[in-house]
Amino acid sequence: MESEGTPELLRMARIAGLPAKGAYTLREVARASGTSYTTLYEDAVAGRLQTFLPPGRTRGRLVKPEWFEDWWKEGMENAG
């Protein structure tokens, strides 16, 4: 069972059938959150969603759950 402090992305990932892990691809985040891949990618490129590219990779940017949480909360605040 998840604690109250569990990042939203980990809860979403569990519901989507994804394993809990330290970082997710943009496609996994899209699947878990219901947010379009294009929106996630554009926000990552614009610097609104923090991502990282593991050493040696040229594609497959990753998002840590806490970074998604920050982005998600900011979007919710701006929507209201």
C-alpha angles and dihedrals in degrees: 000000000000122000124234089257094058111124113253092239091061090053091047092047092052091051090048090052095251122136121250109257142152097259139012134205118248088252091055091048089050091051094047099042102035089234115135118257089232092057092049093046094047092048090048092051090047091051095244092113114046115227138161136211113221115236113275095022126109096189139019104077113203132218123206114221092242091054090052089049091056092048093045094050092047090051092049091050092049092048093056 
